[in-house]
Amino acid sequence: MADGRVSKGVVLAAGDGSRLGDLTATYPKVLLPVRGKPLIWHPIEALVAAGITEIAVVVGYCATHVKATLGDGSRFGARLAYITNPDYLGGNAISVGKAKPWAEGKPFVLCMGDHIMELGFVCRLLDKSPVAETLCVDFAPAGHHQLAEATKVLVDSAGCIRHIGKELASWDGLDTGVFLLTGRFLDAVEQLIPELGIHIEISDVIRFLVGTGCRFATCDVTGSFWTDVDTEEDLGFATA
């Protein structure tokens, strides 16, 4: 459980979900029903289960729908703030960067609004990781994970990230989309904007940080259930 070191969470919900075709033509992916509730409820509930009740939701595409559905967060036992990313067609790190004023220099747990995870997932991160840049990694991915599409991670002998990307030929585990981040990550996003504009992915920021000597830790969440929803095939599995 959260022990007072980390009290904030950020959930990314800005993307347009274009890979789901007609399902998201006029409706946000994060509100599609999955296992009896809107998809985005799953990461929010995992944050609250870890004692994180101050949560910012970064919105963009169909933002009005997302806000109307989630409300003020009281139904989750949380307080929700909304951060608008007008550049939601860019990389997902831009959405993370928009949370900098709200984070106020404090560390936070980052979750993807289109991921499902078991309730204890964030607890596992906070119980095992110091307050430093950390990515939850699954070192034994299950059969439902689409390896060709997944972001892969190669770690060093200390369990820190050496390389990250979708095209890695040699890798140790999969990026689960759950992070513990600090102001160092947010500063790095700003440093990359002059070079990459709005087309900055979270993996770009990690590679930049690792390249500058930052130790980006991993938390082993092998055995904990999680899945992401990018395609109709993913959605079919998630709703089965």
ChimeraX commands (.cxc) that place a marker at each C-alpha (Angstrom):
marker #1 position 0.00,0.00,0.00 radius 0.5
marker #1 position 1.03,3.62,-0.42 radius 0.5
marker #1 position 3.08,4.73,2.58 radius 0.5
marker #1 position 2.93,8.49,2.20 radius 0.5
marker #1 position 5.82,8.75,-0.22 radius 0.5
marker #1 position 3.58,8.69,-3.28 radius 0.5
marker #1 position 0.12,10.22,-3.16 radius 0.5
marker #1 position -0.58,11.15,-6.78 radius 0.5
marker #1 position -1.55,9.21,-9.88 radius 0.5
marker #1 position -1.89,10.14,-13.54 radius 0.5
marker #1 position -4.02,8.24,-16.08 radius 0.5
marker #1 position -3.61,8.87,-19.80 radius 0.5
marker #1 position -6.94,9.05,-21.65 radius 0.5
marker #1 position -6.27,11.49,-24.49 radius 0.5
marker #1 position -5.81,9.26,-27.55 radius 0.5
marker #1 position -8.35,8.72,-30.30 radius 0.5
marker #1 position -8.18,4.90,-30.39 radius 0.5
marker #1 position -8.10,4.92,-34.18 radius 0.5
marker #1 position -7.03,1.28,-34.43 radius 0.5
marker #1 position -10.48,0.26,-33.19 radius 0.5
marker #1 position -12.15,1.75,-36.27 radius 0.5
marker #1 position -15.87,2.46,-36.03 radius 0.5
marker #1 position -15.97,1.64,-32.32 radius 0.5
marker #1 position -14.10,4.85,-31.56 radius 0.5
marker #1 position -15.16,7.01,-34.51 radius 0.5
marker #1 position -17.23,9.22,-32.21 radius 0.5
marker #1 position -16.54,7.67,-28.82 radius 0.5
marker #1 position -13.41,7.43,-26.64 radius 0.5
marker #1 position -11.71,4.03,-26.37 radius 0.5
marker #1 position -11.25,4.40,-22.63 radius 0.5
marker #1 position -15.04,4.32,-22.11 radius 0.5
marker #1 position -15.69,1.08,-24.02 radius 0.5
marker #1 position -17.28,-1.49,-21.69 radius 0.5
marker #1 position -14.79,-4.10,-20.51 radius 0.5
marker #1 position -15.70,-6.68,-17.85 radius 0.5
marker #1 position -18.76,-4.80,-16.72 radius 0.5
marker #1 position -17.30,-1.29,-16.50 radius 0.5
marker #1 position -15.69,1.39,-18.70 radius 0.5
marker #1 position -12.13,0.43,-19.58 radius 0.5
marker #1 position -10.57,3.38,-17.74 radius 0.5
marker #1 position -12.20,2.35,-14.46 radius 0.5
marker #1 position -9.69,-0.52,-14.16 radius 0.5
marker #1 position -6.52,1.60,-13.77 radius 0.5
marker #1 position -8.32,4.14,-11.58 radius 0.5
marker #1 position -9.47,1.38,-9.25 radius 0.5
marker #1 position -5.95,-0.08,-9.13 radius 0.5
marker #1 position -4.58,3.31,-8.07 radius 0.5
marker #1 position -7.24,3.73,-5.37 radius 0.5
marker #1 position -6.57,0.19,-4.11 radius 0.5
marker #1 position -2.96,1.31,-3.51 radius 0.5
marker #1 position -4.10,4.31,-1.50 radius 0.5
marker #1 position -3.65,6.83,-4.30 radius 0.5
marker #1 position -6.75,9.00,-4.40 radius 0.5
marker #1 position -5.45,12.22,-5.93 radius 0.5
marker #1 position -5.61,11.39,-9.62 radius 0.5
marker #1 position -5.24,13.47,-12.78 radius 0.5
marker #1 position -6.82,12.20,-15.99 radius 0.5
marker #1 position -5.22,13.58,-19.15 radius 0.5
marker #1 position -7.94,14.01,-21.78 radius 0.5
marker #1 position -8.04,15.05,-25.41 radius 0.5
marker #1 position -10.22,13.13,-27.88 radius 0.5
marker #1 position -13.90,13.18,-26.82 radius 0.5
marker #1 position -12.86,14.78,-23.54 radius 0.5
marker #1 position -16.42,15.80,-22.67 radius 0.5
marker #1 position -17.56,12.16,-22.70 radius 0.5
marker #1 position -14.71,11.10,-20.43 radius 0.5
marker #1 position -15.34,13.87,-17.91 radius 0.5
marker #1 position -19.09,13.24,-17.85 radius 0.5
marker #1 position -18.61,9.53,-17.22 radius 0.5
marker #1 position -15.95,9.79,-14.51 radius 0.5
marker #1 position -17.21,12.91,-12.78 radius 0.5
marker #1 position -15.36,14.17,-9.73 radius 0.5
marker #1 position -14.07,10.74,-8.78 radius 0.5
marker #1 position -16.25,10.30,-5.69 radius 0.5
marker #1 position -17.63,7.02,-6.99 radius 0.5
marker #1 position -14.09,5.63,-6.76 radius 0.5
marker #1 position -13.29,7.22,-3.43 radius 0.5
marker #1 position -10.90,9.55,-5.24 radius 0.5
marker #1 position -10.56,13.16,-6.28 radius 0.5
marker #1 position -10.17,13.52,-10.04 radius 0.5
marker #1 position -8.60,16.46,-11.86 radius 0.5
marker #1 position -8.68,16.83,-15.63 radius 0.5
marker #1 position -5.76,18.00,-17.75 radius 0.5
marker #1 position -6.37,18.76,-21.42 radius 0.5
marker #1 position -3.83,17.77,-24.06 radius 0.5
marker #1 position -4.72,19.54,-27.33 radius 0.5
marker #1 position -1.83,17.68,-29.00 radius 0.5
marker #1 position -3.37,14.26,-28.35 radius 0.5
marker #1 position -2.48,13.07,-31.87 radius 0.5
marker #1 position 1.19,13.29,-30.88 radius 0.5
marker #1 position 3.15,10.86,-28.73 radius 0.5
marker #1 position 1.96,9.72,-25.34 radius 0.5
marker #1 position 4.85,11.42,-23.52 radius 0.5
marker #1 position 3.28,14.76,-24.43 radius 0.5
marker #1 position 0.24,13.77,-22.37 radius 0.5
marker #1 position 2.51,12.90,-19.46 radius 0.5
marker #1 position 4.29,16.24,-19.79 radius 0.5
marker #1 position 1.02,18.14,-19.53 radius 0.5
marker #1 position 0.73,16.91,-15.95 radius 0.5
marker #1 position 3.84,18.78,-14.79 radius 0.5
marker #1 position 2.06,21.79,-13.20 radius 0.5
marker #1 position -0.42,19.48,-11.47 radius 0.5
marker #1 position 2.29,17.16,-10.13 radius 0.5
marker #1 position 3.96,20.11,-8.37 radius 0.5
marker #1 position 7.30,18.33,-8.27 radius 0.5
marker #1 position 5.91,15.29,-6.43 radius 0.5
marker #1 position 6.38,11.70,-7.62 radius 0.5
marker #1 position 3.39,9.98,-9.17 radius 0.5
marker #1 position 2.24,6.64,-10.52 radius 0.5
marker #1 position 1.42,6.70,-14.24 radius 0.5
marker #1 position -1.13,4.31,-15.75 radius 0.5
marker #1 position -2.56,3.96,-19.23 radius 0.5
marker #1 position -6.30,4.51,-19.50 radius 0.5
marker #1 position -6.64,1.61,-21.95 radius 0.5
marker #1 position -4.99,-1.04,-19.76 radius 0.5
marker #1 position -6.63,-3.56,-17.46 radius 0.5
marker #1 position -4.72,-4.73,-14.41 radius 0.5
marker #1 position -5.52,-6.61,-11.25 radius 0.5
marker #1 position -6.29,-4.48,-8.22 radius 0.5
marker #1 position -3.01,-5.23,-6.46 radius 0.5
marker #1 position -0.83,-4.17,-9.40 radius 0.5
marker #1 position 0.01,-0.65,-8.19 radius 0.5
marker #1 position 0.38,-1.90,-4.61 radius 0.5
marker #1 position 3.10,-4.24,-5.85 radius 0.5
marker #1 position 4.95,-1.32,-7.42 radius 0.5
marker #1 position 4.79,0.87,-4.33 radius 0.5
marker #1 position 5.69,-1.95,-1.96 radius 0.5
marker #1 position 8.82,-2.92,-3.87 radius 0.5
marker #1 position 10.18,0.24,-5.48 radius 0.5
marker #1 position 12.01,3.26,-4.05 radius 0.5
marker #1 position 10.80,6.69,-5.15 radius 0.5
marker #1 position 12.68,6.86,-8.44 radius 0.5
marker #1 position 11.91,6.31,-12.11 radius 0.5
marker #1 position 10.57,2.76,-12.29 radius 0.5
marker #1 position 8.73,0.70,-14.90 radius 0.5
marker #1 position 6.66,-2.37,-14.05 radius 0.5
marker #1 position 7.94,-5.18,-16.25 radius 0.5
marker #1 position 6.44,-8.60,-16.93 radius 0.5
marker #1 position 9.31,-11.05,-17.36 radius 0.5
marker #1 position 7.07,-13.97,-18.32 radius 0.5
marker #1 position 4.33,-12.58,-20.59 radius 0.5
marker #1 position 1.17,-14.60,-21.01 radius 0.5
marker #1 position -0.19,-16.00,-24.23 radius 0.5
marker #1 position -2.67,-13.16,-24.74 radius 0.5
marker #1 position 0.07,-10.55,-25.00 radius 0.5
marker #1 position 0.76,-9.54,-28.59 radius 0.5
marker #1 position 4.55,-9.72,-28.68 radius 0.5
marker #1 position 4.85,-8.16,-32.13 radius 0.5
marker #1 position 3.06,-5.05,-30.88 radius 0.5
marker #1 position 4.44,-4.94,-27.35 radius 0.5
marker #1 position 7.12,-2.60,-26.05 radius 0.5
marker #1 position 10.03,-4.76,-24.95 radius 0.5
marker #1 position 12.61,-4.13,-22.25 radius 0.5
marker #1 position 16.22,-5.28,-21.87 radius 0.5
marker #1 position 17.64,-4.91,-18.38 radius 0.5
marker #1 position 21.13,-4.91,-16.90 radius 0.5
marker #1 position 22.45,-7.02,-14.02 radius 0.5
marker #1 position 20.96,-4.58,-11.49 radius 0.5
marker #1 position 17.51,-4.78,-13.06 radius 0.5
marker #1 position 17.69,-1.30,-14.61 radius 0.5
marker #1 position 16.64,-0.62,-18.19 radius 0.5
marker #1 position 19.38,-0.91,-20.81 radius 0.5
marker #1 position 17.16,-0.68,-23.89 radius 0.5
marker #1 position 13.45,-0.29,-24.58 radius 0.5
marker #1 position 11.42,-0.42,-27.79 radius 0.5
marker #1 position 9.03,-2.47,-29.90 radius 0.5
marker #1 position 11.71,-3.69,-32.29 radius 0.5
marker #1 position 14.22,-5.15,-29.82 radius 0.5
marker #1 position 15.59,-8.49,-31.03 radius 0.5
marker #1 position 16.93,-9.34,-27.58 radius 0.5
marker #1 position 14.77,-8.55,-24.58 radius 0.5
marker #1 position 13.91,-9.71,-21.06 radius 0.5
marker #1 position 10.32,-8.59,-20.49 radius 0.5
marker #1 position 7.39,-6.43,-21.53 radius 0.5
marker #1 position 6.51,-2.86,-20.60 radius 0.5
marker #1 position 3.20,-3.07,-18.74 radius 0.5
marker #1 position 2.40,0.65,-18.96 radius 0.5
marker #1 position 2.59,1.28,-15.20 radius 0.5
marker #1 position 5.33,3.61,-13.98 radius 0.5
marker #1 position 6.58,5.45,-10.93 radius 0.5
marker #1 position 7.88,8.81,-12.15 radius 0.5
marker #1 position 9.40,11.97,-10.73 radius 0.5
marker #1 position 10.09,15.48,-11.97 radius 0.5
marker #1 position 13.18,14.15,-13.73 radius 0.5
marker #1 position 10.98,12.44,-16.30 radius 0.5
marker #1 position 8.84,15.56,-16.82 radius 0.5
marker #1 position 11.95,17.71,-17.27 radius 0.5
marker #1 position 13.22,15.26,-19.89 radius 0.5
marker #1 position 9.99,15.57,-21.89 radius 0.5
marker #1 position 10.53,19.33,-22.06 radius 0.5
marker #1 position 14.13,18.84,-23.14 radius 0.5
marker #1 position 13.07,16.64,-26.05 radius 0.5
marker #1 position 10.31,18.89,-27.42 radius 0.5
marker #1 position 12.67,21.22,-29.36 radius 0.5
marker #1 position 14.05,18.18,-31.20 radius 0.5
marker #1 position 10.99,15.95,-31.60 radius 0.5
marker #1 position 8.06,18.33,-31.30 radius 0.5
marker #1 position 4.87,16.60,-30.18 radius 0.5
marker #1 position 5.98,13.22,-31.50 radius 0.5
marker #1 position 7.52,11.97,-28.28 radius 0.5
marker #1 position 6.73,8.57,-26.86 radius 0.5
marker #1 position 7.38,7.47,-23.30 radius 0.5
marker #1 position 9.99,5.05,-24.65 radius 0.5
marker #1 position 11.83,7.99,-26.27 radius 0.5
marker #1 position 12.07,9.68,-22.89 radius 0.5
marker #1 position 13.33,6.52,-21.21 radius 0.5
marker #1 position 16.01,6.05,-23.87 radius 0.5
marker #1 position 17.03,9.70,-23.44 radius 0.5
marker #1 position 17.30,9.36,-19.67 radius 0.5
marker #1 position 19.24,6.10,-19.84 radius 0.5
marker #1 position 21.55,7.70,-22.40 radius 0.5
marker #1 position 22.33,10.51,-19.98 radius 0.5
marker #1 position 23.25,8.11,-17.20 radius 0.5
marker #1 position 19.90,7.95,-15.36 radius 0.5
marker #1 position 19.20,4.60,-13.73 radius 0.5
marker #1 position 15.66,3.70,-14.77 radius 0.5
marker #1 position 14.62,0.88,-12.47 radius 0.5
marker #1 position 12.19,-1.97,-13.09 radius 0.5
marker #1 position 9.67,-3.62,-10.79 radius 0.5
marker #1 position 9.03,-7.29,-11.48 radius 0.5
marker #1 position 5.26,-7.82,-11.73 radius 0.5
marker #1 position 5.49,-11.26,-13.31 radius 0.5
marker #1 position 2.40,-13.27,-12.47 radius 0.5
marker #1 position 0.13,-10.25,-12.01 radius 0.5
marker #1 position -2.65,-10.03,-14.59 radius 0.5
marker #1 position -2.60,-7.12,-17.03 radius 0.5
marker #1 position -3.51,-6.49,-20.63 radius 0.5
marker #1 position -3.83,-3.54,-22.98 radius 0.5
marker #1 position -6.55,-2.80,-25.52 radius 0.5
marker #1 position -5.31,-1.47,-28.85 radius 0.5
marker #1 position -7.17,-3.57,-31.42 radius 0.5
marker #1 position -10.49,-5.37,-31.80 radius 0.5
marker #1 position -8.65,-8.62,-31.07 radius 0.5
marker #1 position -7.40,-7.16,-27.78 radius 0.5
marker #1 position -10.90,-5.97,-26.97 radius 0.5
marker #1 position -12.31,-9.39,-27.68 radius 0.5
marker #1 position -9.89,-10.99,-25.22 radius 0.5
marker #1 position -10.46,-8.33,-22.58 radius 0.5
marker #1 position -14.22,-8.72,-22.70 radius 0.5
marker #1 position -14.23,-12.53,-22.86 radius 0.5
marker link #1:1,2 radius 0.2
marker link #1:2,3 radius 0.2
marker link #1:3,4 radius 0.2
marker link #1:4,5 radius 0.2
marker link #1:5,6 radius 0.2
marker link #1:6,7 radius 0.2
marker link #1:7,8 radius 0.2
marker link #1:8,9 radius 0.2
marker link #1:9,10 radius 0.2
marker link #1:10,11 radius 0.2
marker link #1:11,12 radius 0.2
marker link #1:12,13 radius 0.2
marker link #1:13,14 radius 0.2
marker link #1:14,15 radius 0.2
marker link #1:15,16 radius 0.2
marker link #1:16,17 radius 0.2
marker link #1:17,18 radius 0.2
marker link #1:18,19 radius 0.2
marker link #1:19,20 radius 0.2
marker link #1:20,21 radius 0.2
marker link #1:21,22 radius 0.2
marker link #1:22,23 radius 0.2
marker link #1:23,24 radius 0.2
marker link #1:24,25 radius 0.2
marker link #1:25,26 radius 0.2
marker link #1:26,27 radius 0.2
marker link #1:27,28 radius 0.2
marker link #1:28,29 radius 0.2
marker link #1:29,30 radius 0.2
marker link #1:30,31 radius 0.2
marker link #1:31,32 radius 0.2
marker link #1:32,33 radius 0.2
marker link #1:33,34 radius 0.2
marker link #1:34,35 radius 0.2
marker link #1:35,36 radius 0.2
marker link #1:36,37 radius 0.2
marker link #1:37,38 radius 0.2
marker link #1:38,39 radius 0.2
marker link #1:39,40 radius 0.2
marker link #1:40,41 radius 0.2
marker link #1:41,42 radius 0.2
marker link #1:42,43 radius 0.2
marker link #1:43,44 radius 0.2
marker link #1:44,45 radius 0.2
marker link #1:45,46 radius 0.2
marker link #1:46,47 radius 0.2
marker link #1:47,48 radius 0.2
marker link #1:48,49 radius 0.2
marker link #1:49,50 radius 0.2
marker link #1:50,51 radius 0.2
marker link #1:51,52 radius 0.2
marker link #1:52,53 radius 0.2
marker link #1:53,54 radius 0.2
marker link #1:54,55 radius 0.2
marker link #1:55,56 radius 0.2
marker link #1:56,57 radius 0.2
marker link #1:57,58 radius 0.2
marker link #1:58,59 radius 0.2
marker link #1:59,60 radius 0.2
marker link #1:60,61 radius 0.2
marker link #1:61,62 radius 0.2
marker link #1:62,63 radius 0.2
marker link #1:63,64 radius 0.2
marker link #1:64,65 radius 0.2
marker link #1:65,66 radius 0.2
marker link #1:66,67 radius 0.2
marker link #1:67,68 radius 0.2
marker link #1:68,69 radius 0.2
marker link #1:69,70 radius 0.2
marker link #1:70,71 radius 0.2
marker link #1:71,72 radius 0.2
marker link #1:72,73 radius 0.2
marker link #1:73,74 radius 0.2
marker link #1:74,75 radius 0.2
marker link #1:75,76 radius 0.2
marker link #1:76,77 radius 0.2
marker link #1:77,78 radius 0.2
marker link #1:78,79 radius 0.2
marker link #1:79,80 radius 0.2
marker link #1:80,81 radius 0.2
marker link #1:81,82 radius 0.2
marker link #1:82,83 radius 0.2
marker link #1:83,84 radius 0.2
marker link #1:84,85 radius 0.2
marker link #1:85,86 radius 0.2
marker link #1:86,87 radius 0.2
marker link #1:87,88 radius 0.2
marker link #1:88,89 radius 0.2
marker link #1:89,90 radius 0.2
marker link #1:90,91 radius 0.2
marker link #1:91,92 radius 0.2
marker link #1:92,93 radius 0.2
marker link #1:93,94 radius 0.2
marker link #1:94,95 radius 0.2
marker link #1:95,96 radius 0.2
marker link #1:96,97 radius 0.2
marker link #1:97,98 radius 0.2
marker link #1:98,99 radius 0.2
marker link #1:99,100 radius 0.2
marker link #1:100,101 radius 0.2
marker link #1:101,102 radius 0.2
marker link #1:102,103 radius 0.2
marker link #1:103,104 radius 0.2
marker link #1:104,105 radius 0.2
marker link #1:105,106 radius 0.2
marker link #1:106,107 radius 0.2
marker link #1:107,108 radius 0.2
marker link #1:108,109 radius 0.2
marker link #1:109,110 radius 0.2
marker link #1:110,111 radius 0.2
marker link #1:111,112 radius 0.2
marker link #1:112,113 radius 0.2
marker link #1:113,114 radius 0.2
marker link #1:114,115 radius 0.2
marker link #1:115,116 radius 0.2
marker link #1:116,117 radius 0.2
marker link #1:117,118 radius 0.2
marker link #1:118,119 radius 0.2
marker link #1:119,120 radius 0.2
marker link #1:120,121 radius 0.2
marker link #1:121,122 radius 0.2
marker link #1:122,123 radius 0.2
marker link #1:123,124 radius 0.2
marker link #1:124,125 radius 0.2
marker link #1:125,126 radius 0.2
marker link #1:126,127 radius 0.2
marker link #1:127,128 radius 0.2
marker link #1:128,129 radius 0.2
marker link #1:129,130 radius 0.2
marker link #1:130,131 radius 0.2
marker link #1:131,132 radius 0.2
marker link #1:132,133 radius 0.2
marker link #1:133,134 radius 0.2
marker link #1:134,135 radius 0.2
marker link #1:135,136 radius 0.2
marker link #1:136,137 radius 0.2
marker link #1:137,138 radius 0.2
marker link #1:138,139 radius 0.2
marker link #1:139,140 radius 0.2
marker link #1:140,141 radius 0.2
marker link #1:141,142 radius 0.2
marker link #1:142,143 radius 0.2
marker link #1:143,144 radius 0.2
marker link #1:144,145 radius 0.2
marker link #1:145,146 radius 0.2
marker link #1:146,147 radius 0.2
marker link #1:147,148 radius 0.2
marker link #1:148,149 radius 0.2
marker link #1:149,150 radius 0.2
marker link #1:150,151 radius 0.2
marker link #1:151,152 radius 0.2
marker link #1:152,153 radius 0.2
marker link #1:153,154 radius 0.2
marker link #1:154,155 radius 0.2
marker link #1:155,156 radius 0.2
marker link #1:156,157 radius 0.2
marker link #1:157,158 radius 0.2
marker link #1:158,159 radius 0.2
marker link #1:159,160 radius 0.2
marker link #1:160,161 radius 0.2
marker link #1:161,162 radius 0.2
marker link #1:162,163 radius 0.2
marker link #1:163,164 radius 0.2
marker link #1:164,165 radius 0.2
marker link #1:165,166 radius 0.2
marker link #1:166,167 radius 0.2
marker link #1:167,168 radius 0.2
marker link #1:168,169 radius 0.2
marker link #1:169,170 radius 0.2
marker link #1:170,171 radius 0.2
marker link #1:171,172 radius 0.2
marker link #1:172,173 radius 0.2
marker link #1:173,174 radius 0.2
marker link #1:174,175 radius 0.2
marker link #1:175,176 radius 0.2
marker link #1:176,177 radius 0.2
marker link #1:177,178 radius 0.2
marker link #1:178,179 radius 0.2
marker link #1:179,180 radius 0.2
marker link #1:180,181 radius 0.2
marker link #1:181,182 radius 0.2
marker link #1:182,183 radius 0.2
marker link #1:183,184 radius 0.2
marker link #1:184,185 radius 0.2
marker link #1:185,186 radius 0.2
marker link #1:186,187 radius 0.2
marker link #1:187,188 radius 0.2
marker link #1:188,189 radius 0.2
marker link #1:189,190 radius 0.2
marker link #1:190,191 radius 0.2
marker link #1:191,192 radius 0.2
marker link #1:192,193 radius 0.2
marker link #1:193,194 radius 0.2
marker link #1:194,195 radius 0.2
marker link #1:195,196 radius 0.2
marker link #1:196,197 radius 0.2
marker link #1:197,198 radius 0.2
marker link #1:198,199 radius 0.2
marker link #1:199,200 radius 0.2
marker link #1:200,201 radius 0.2
marker link #1:201,202 radius 0.2
marker link #1:202,203 radius 0.2
marker link #1:203,204 radius 0.2
marker link #1:204,205 radius 0.2
marker link #1:205,206 radius 0.2
marker link #1:206,207 radius 0.2
marker link #1:207,208 radius 0.2
marker link #1:208,209 radius 0.2
marker link #1:209,210 radius 0.2
marker link #1:210,211 radius 0.2
marker link #1:211,212 radius 0.2
marker link #1:212,213 radius 0.2
marker link #1:213,214 radius 0.2
marker link #1:214,215 radius 0.2
marker link #1:215,216 radius 0.2
marker link #1:216,217 radius 0.2
marker link #1:217,218 radius 0.2
marker link #1:218,219 radius 0.2
marker link #1:219,220 radius 0.2
marker link #1:220,221 radius 0.2
marker link #1:221,222 radius 0.2
marker link #1:222,223 radius 0.2
marker link #1:223,224 radius 0.2
marker link #1:224,225 radius 0.2
marker link #1:225,226 radius 0.2
marker link #1:226,227 radius 0.2
marker link #1:227,228 radius 0.2
marker link #1:228,229 radius 0.2
marker link #1:229,230 radius 0.2
marker link #1:230,231 radius 0.2
marker link #1:231,232 radius 0.2
marker link #1:232,233 radius 0.2
marker link #1:233,234 radius 0.2
marker link #1:234,235 radius 0.2
marker link #1:235,236 radius 0.2
marker link #1:236,237 radius 0.2
marker link #1:237,238 radius 0.2
marker link #1:238,239 radius 0.2
marker link #1:239,240 radius 0.2
view
